[in-house]
Amino acid sequence: MKKYFYLLIVTLIIIFPVKTYALSLSCIDGEYEYGDEFKCSLTGEANVTYKELSASIESNDYLSCTIAGYADGFQTNMENVRTSGTPTGEGTISYVDFKCKVKTKTTEDLVNTEFVLKNVKYTDASDYTSDPEILRSNPIKVKKYVDTSQITTTDGKPRDTSNGNSLLKKLSDENLDKYFTFSKFITQYKFDVLFEVDEINFQYEPNVEGADVRIEGNTKLEVGTNVIDVYVTSPDLTSQTCYTLEINRLPRGEAIYYPEKDATLKKLTIRNYPINFESIIKQYTIKVDSVVNQLDIEPIVNVKDATFVIEGNEDLKNKSTITITVTSKDKTTKETYSILVIKEREEKDYSSYIYLGIIVTILLIVIVFIVKSSNKRNSEVEKDMAKFTKLFGKKKKEQLTTVQQPVTQVTPVQPVQPQVAQPVNPVQQPVQAQPVQQVVPQQSVPVAPVQPVAPTQPVQPTQQVVPPVQQNPNNQN
């Protein structure tokens, strides 16, 4: 029975696969007091497509949390957790960042509380919808609130804020409002202003009507530190509070430094390739070996919680550019550092060409040797043939001189005048003798050229005797 039960379970898993994506909630550990801020994150797996991801922030007696940002690939909705898309990255990444702040002045020594998300659910690309769940962060430790206004200050100025009759409700200046935020319970401020801010014109309002306000210090600012005190005295003269502003006017051209907006690197090292790094210099060039495909780069941010991303550090080629993008802590500022990679020209391996040259040289030597040997043999054969031809021609010539001597042209025989007796009767004119036909020499068999032979004496023509003509023609019959 068990066997069939397990088989059924396996079959159901195969037919109806269950898709789950682990979501978690965590905050930066630490002990926080009233007014402190810290970061929390909802994390999950990168490159998962969500048709919808939603959650709600549970109210808390000690904490106040708001959405600070979403991962790349998600649609942004800063009012509540309701988004969709495909978060990009590698491994486990932050889906949603939260900014939390301690909002309660606790009187206990140390309080543990949690950041909670309720009704967390999602629908993935396959239309699978998860069940709502509650996610709780790691414990947040809130320290006991201590009213520093009751502590005697070393400068001897009254800092007591317990009596509301000697407080300021408002203290502002159009040139200072972007540099600090006033609170009636905070009595000391220290901040920088640009060189362009050269004079302060305070606008103030006491917490109660009738309280006296007195300003001490030079409101025309000099370059450097300027201290201005604002004294508030209650109407009944029983309480007094001093607000101190320590203002540092920067030199001309110098910018104000906001750590939370700092997106610079403190240090940048590349293993085996030293560079003269300076935080304000954003472009660098290095030369690497031709076989290098990736660099070992270690950036260090200038402010904790700032982040960086390295791109283009794979499959490096000549003139590849590596970028390091730094994002500030508050995610409002980005700076980019670039590294131009110059690859040294690869040294060619000529060994194969050398081996090929040796082989070709050997083959040429062999061919020359074979050709010379063949020419030598041909020369010897030609000599033998010449000797044979000479010998054969000599013998043939001897045969021709003895057997078939060439006959030269025969001179025709001159007619012979017959001797006759004294004519008694007229006689007929003697018939002229016919010339002997020319003897045609016999054709000789062609032979190989022979050595010239001494010319032979022409054969003397043989005279042919013609019988005398009969005197009486009647006797021919």
Secondary structure, DSSP 8 states (H G I E B T S, - for coil): -HHHHHHHHHHHHHHS-------EEEE--SEE-TT-EEEEEEEEETT--EEEEEEEE---SSEEEEEEEE-TTB---SSSEEEEE---SSSEEEEEEEEEEE-----SSEEEE--EEEEEEEEETT--B---EEEE-S-EEEE----GGGS--TT------S-GGG-EEEEE-TTTTTT----TT--EEEEEE-TT--B---EEEESSTT-EEEEES-SB--SEEEEEEEEEE-TTSS-EEEEEEEEEE--TT-----GGG---EEEEEETT------TT--EEEEEE-TT-----EEEEESSTT-EEEEES-SS--TTEEEEEEEE-TTSS-EEEEEEEEEE-------HHHHHHHHHHHHHHHHHHHHHHHHHHHHHHHHHHHHHHHHHHHHHHHHHHHHT--------------------SS---------------------------------------------S-GGGG-
